[in-house]
Amino acid sequence: MRGVALVALSALAVPVAADTGTDELTVQRRFQLQAVISSGCLLGSGASDASSFGSLSFGQFAALPTDVNRVTTPGGGSIVLQCTPGLDMSIALSAGANTGNVSAGRFLAKGAETLRYQLYKDAGYSSVWGDGNNGATAMSLSFPAGGSSQTYPVYARLFSAAVMPSAGVYTDTVTVTITY
């Protein structure tokens, strides 16, 4: 009887494989992988959102007898985006911290003293850039194919001043809003 019990125990210790009904040595099965790309934008050209698009300086003046035009650059006020190709979107610019309605102009300020300026969507300085609620419209576009970053310059004009305000630094802060 002891011999029979040992044989039964050794049979239980042998691993059992699933039988497919044939004597193959390889069994294959499939599994799926997937990735979902959501529509969206990344502000800036890096791997994460930029906290700022930089600063535009009109320069330093002792007098301002004529208008001064400037165009932003990457890191100097231009809007740099990476978005899903074909994404319909708008780029809006706020009125700034020193005015509510941009149709009369935006203002750089030092205390109560101001210098009037404006931001435009075009090199002809004819289409004021706003947000649709502040006296000017946003830029509407479809992000181009290719997946690379795109730079959208801002055309800025500092208007002449018949009477110069006092010396100092005049500033404003404009918020960029991307809607998709």
C-alpha positions as CSV (number, residue, x, y, z in Angstrom):
1,M,0.0,0.0,0.0
2,R,2.8,2.4,0.7
3,G,4.0,2.2,-2.9
4,V,0.6,3.2,-4.3
5,A,0.4,6.2,-2.0
6,L,3.8,7.5,-3.1
7,V,2.9,7.1,-6.8
8,A,-0.3,9.1,-6.2
9,L,1.6,11.9,-4.4
10,S,4.2,12.3,-7.2
11,A,1.5,12.6,-9.8
12,L,0.1,15.6,-8.0
13,A,3.5,17.4,-8.0
14,V,3.8,17.4,-11.8
15,P,2.6,20.8,-13.3
16,V,-0.4,20.4,-15.5
17,A,-0.6,22.5,-18.8
18,A,-3.8,23.4,-20.5
19,D,-4.5,20.9,-23.3
20,T,-5.4,22.4,-26.6
21,G,-6.1,19.0,-28.2
22,T,-2.9,19.0,-30.2
23,D,0.7,18.5,-29.4
24,E,2.1,22.0,-30.1
25,L,5.0,23.4,-28.3
26,T,4.0,27.1,-28.7
27,V,0.8,28.7,-27.7
28,Q,0.1,32.3,-28.8
29,R,-2.5,34.8,-27.6
30,R,-3.0,38.5,-28.3
31,F,-3.6,41.6,-26.2
32,Q,-4.5,45.1,-27.1
33,L,-2.8,48.5,-26.5
34,Q,-4.2,51.9,-26.9
35,A,-3.5,55.6,-26.4
36,V,-6.0,58.4,-26.4
37,I,-5.0,61.8,-27.6
38,S,-7.2,64.5,-26.2
39,S,-7.6,67.9,-27.9
40,G,-5.6,70.6,-26.1
41,C,-2.8,73.1,-26.1
42,L,0.5,73.5,-24.3
43,L,1.6,77.1,-23.7
44,G,5.1,77.7,-24.8
45,S,7.5,75.4,-26.7
46,G,8.7,73.3,-23.8
47,A,7.4,70.1,-22.2
48,S,5.1,71.9,-19.8
49,D,3.1,75.1,-19.8
50,A,5.0,78.3,-19.7
51,S,4.0,80.7,-16.8
52,S,4.6,83.8,-19.0
53,F,5.2,84.7,-22.6
54,G,7.8,87.2,-21.6
55,S,7.9,91.0,-21.8
56,L,7.7,93.5,-24.6
57,S,9.6,96.8,-24.1
58,F,8.8,99.8,-26.2
59,G,12.2,101.3,-25.2
60,Q,13.4,104.3,-23.3
61,F,12.4,107.9,-24.4
62,A,13.0,111.5,-23.3
63,A,10.2,112.6,-25.7
64,L,7.5,110.8,-27.7
65,P,6.8,112.9,-30.7
66,T,5.8,110.0,-33.0
67,D,4.2,106.6,-32.6
68,V,6.5,103.7,-31.8
69,N,5.7,100.3,-33.3
70,R,7.1,97.0,-32.0
71,V,6.6,93.3,-32.8
72,T,6.9,90.7,-30.1
73,T,9.4,87.8,-30.3
74,P,9.4,84.4,-28.6
75,G,10.2,85.1,-25.0
76,G,9.4,88.8,-25.6
77,G,5.6,88.7,-25.7
78,S,4.9,86.4,-28.7
79,I,2.3,83.7,-28.0
80,V,3.9,80.3,-28.5
81,L,1.6,77.3,-28.6
82,Q,1.7,73.5,-29.2
83,C,-1.8,72.2,-29.9
84,T,-3.5,69.2,-31.3
85,P,-3.4,69.6,-35.2
86,G,-6.6,70.8,-36.7
87,L,-7.9,72.1,-33.3
88,D,-10.3,75.1,-33.8
89,M,-9.3,77.7,-31.2
90,S,-9.2,81.3,-30.3
91,I,-6.5,83.5,-28.8
92,A,-7.8,86.4,-26.8
93,L,-6.0,89.3,-25.1
94,S,-7.4,91.1,-22.1
95,A,-7.8,94.8,-21.9
96,G,-4.9,94.9,-19.5
97,A,-4.8,96.0,-15.9
98,N,-5.2,99.8,-16.6
99,T,-8.3,99.9,-18.8
100,G,-11.6,98.1,-19.3
101,N,-12.4,98.8,-23.0
102,V,-9.6,98.7,-25.6
103,S,-11.4,100.7,-28.4
104,A,-9.9,103.9,-27.0
105,G,-6.6,102.3,-26.3
106,R,-4.8,100.4,-23.6
107,F,-2.6,102.2,-21.0
108,L,0.9,101.7,-19.5
109,A,0.7,103.3,-16.1
110,K,2.9,104.6,-13.3
111,G,0.5,105.5,-10.6
112,A,-2.1,107.9,-12.1
113,E,0.1,108.8,-15.1
114,T,-0.4,106.9,-18.3
115,L,0.9,106.3,-21.8
116,R,-1.6,105.1,-24.4
117,Y,-0.8,102.0,-26.5
118,Q,-2.6,99.3,-28.5
119,L,-2.1,95.6,-29.5
120,Y,-2.9,94.3,-33.0
121,K,-3.3,91.0,-34.7
122,D,-1.7,92.2,-38.0
123,A,1.5,93.8,-39.3
124,G,-0.6,96.6,-40.8
125,Y,-1.6,97.7,-37.2
126,S,-5.3,97.8,-38.3
127,S,-7.0,94.9,-36.4
128,V,-7.1,95.5,-32.6
129,W,-6.6,92.3,-30.6
130,G,-9.0,91.8,-27.8
131,D,-11.2,89.1,-26.3
132,G,-14.6,89.8,-27.9
133,N,-15.9,91.6,-24.8
134,N,-13.5,94.5,-24.4
135,G,-14.1,96.4,-27.6
136,A,-12.0,94.2,-29.9
137,T,-12.1,90.6,-31.2
138,A,-10.0,87.5,-30.4
139,M,-8.0,85.7,-33.1
140,S,-9.8,82.6,-34.4
141,L,-7.9,79.9,-36.2
142,S,-7.5,76.2,-36.8
143,F,-4.1,74.9,-35.5
144,P,-2.0,73.7,-38.4
145,A,-1.1,70.1,-39.0
146,G,2.4,69.0,-38.2
147,G,2.4,69.0,-34.4
148,S,5.2,71.6,-34.1
149,S,4.9,74.7,-32.0
150,Q,3.5,77.9,-33.6
151,T,4.4,81.5,-32.8
152,Y,1.8,84.2,-33.0
153,P,3.4,87.7,-32.8
154,V,1.6,90.6,-31.2
155,Y,2.0,93.9,-33.0
156,A,2.2,96.8,-30.5
157,R,2.0,100.5,-30.9
158,L,2.9,103.1,-28.3
159,F,1.1,106.3,-29.3
160,S,2.9,109.7,-29.4
161,A,2.4,112.0,-26.4
162,A,2.2,115.8,-26.8
163,V,3.0,116.2,-23.1
164,M,5.3,113.6,-21.6
165,P,4.5,112.3,-18.2
166,S,7.1,112.2,-15.5
167,A,10.1,110.0,-15.7
168,G,9.8,106.4,-14.5
169,V,8.7,102.9,-15.6
170,Y,5.2,102.6,-17.1
171,T,3.8,99.1,-17.1
172,D,0.7,97.0,-17.9
173,T,-0.1,93.3,-17.8
174,V,-2.2,91.6,-20.5
175,T,-3.7,88.1,-20.0
176,V,-3.7,85.6,-22.9
177,T,-6.6,83.2,-23.0
178,I,-6.7,80.2,-25.3
179,T,-10.1,78.7,-25.9
180,Y,-10.7,75.5,-27.8
